[in-house]
């Protein structure tokens, strides 16, 4: 029975990694296509403190999940709230990366990853004396925000700075 549960855990983790990689790949492709077409994205401050889950471990996986909806307001609506949010104006409008919480596509996928990590870390036979951790970032359902998040994640580990 234990062995069957272990196989399910690895299968679930593998599927989760593949789905995440495919999602990020599609988002990056879209971002590069937008940049090639001449679209400029607005600059904004990093929001890692608000959209980050860190689980320490010997091996750390990065996870990008669309836990919130993406918001882009028109120029007219955005100018009213620009000073309150600290955003910057873009060519298409004001971009606020995060909106309402996405329970089904975002939170459930996040919970699946956390569950898989718990199963692996709780079983001493799978990876003895090794724990798997994670840094989970919210993409806010935005390809540009996902790119920013993933680049910052890679940069931080290259510079040995931990979130």
N, C-alpha and C positions, 0 to 999 in steps of 0.2 A: 504494500500500500504506500509506503514511504517513497519507494522508487518511482511509482507512477506520479505522485505529487511533484517529485523533483523534475520529472520530464515535462510536466505541464508548466511548471515554473519557468524552465529554460525556454520552452516553446513560446510562452506568453512574453517573456523578455525579448526573445528574438523578433517576434512579430512587432512588438512595440518599437524596437530599435529600427526595424525596416520601415515601418510606417512613418516614424519621425524623420528618418533620413530622406525618404521620398518626398515628404511634405516640405522639408527645408530645401531640397534640391529644386522642387517646383517653384518655391518662393524665390530662391536665388536666381533662377532662370528668368522669372518675371521681372525681377529687379534689374538685371543686366539688360534685358530688352528695353525697359523703361529708360535706363540711362543712355543706351545707344540711340534711342529716339529723341533724346534731348530733354527729357523731363528732369527737373531739379526737385530734390526732396528738401523739405524744411529742416533746419538744424534745430535740435532740442537738447535739453539737459538729460543726462543719464538718470534713469529711474530705477536702478537696481535695488535700492533699499525697499521699494514698494512692491516689486514684482520678482522676488527671488526666494527660493527655498534651497537651503544648503543642508545636506546630510553628510557629515564627515565619514571618511572611509579610506582604506588603503588604496583602493582603486575607485576613481571618481568618474561617473558617467555624466555627460551633459544632456539635459533634456530641454527641448523647446516645445512648449504647448500653447495653443491659442486659448488661454483661460478667460480672456475678455474679448469683447467685440471691438472692432476698429471704428474709430470716429473720425470723420473729416467734416468740418463745418464750412459753410460758405464764407466768403470774405466778409460779407455784411454781418452775419451772425457771430463770426469769430472776433471781429474788432471790439464787440461789446465785452467779451470775456477774456481778451488777450492778456491784460495785465494781471488778472487773477490767477491764470493758469501758468503763466511764464512761457507760453509757446512762442513760436516764431512764424511769421507769415511765409507761405510758400506760393508758388506760381498758380496753384489750383485752389488754394484756400488755406485756412489754418488747420494744422494737423495736431489732433490730440490723440495719442496712441491708443488709449484704452477707454472702453465704454462699459457696457453691462457684462456681467459674468455669463460665460457660455457653459452651462452645466453639462450638457450631453457630450459635445465634441471636445471640450477642453478639460473640465474637471474630472470627468470619468476616465479619460486617458491618463491624466496625472495620477489618479487613484490606482489605476492598473499598474503603473510603473512603481509606485510606492509599495503596493502589495507584493509585486514580484521581488523587489529589493528586500522586503521583510522576510519573505519565504526563503530567499537565498541566505540572508544573514543569520536567520534563526536555525538553519540546519547545519550542524557542524561537519557533516559528511560531504557537503558540496564543495566548499572552499575552506578547508580547515585553517584557522588562524589568520584569515583574510576577511576583511569586511568590504562591502561595496557601498560606496556613497554616491551622492548625486548633487549636482548643481542644476536646479530646475529654474528656467527663465520663462517668463510670459511673453509671447510674441504679440499679444494684443491683436491677433488676426491680421497683422500687417507685415507684408514682405520686407519692407524697409526696416521696420523695428526688429524683425527676426534676424535680419542680416547684421544690424547693429549689435544685438544681443550676442549672437554667435561670435562675431569678431572680438567683442570685448571679453568674452569667455576665453577664447584662444589666446588673446593678448595677455590676459591675467595669468594664465598658466605658463606662458612663455617667459614672462617676467617674474614668475614664482610669487605672484600676489594672489592671495585667495580672497574670494568674495566673502 
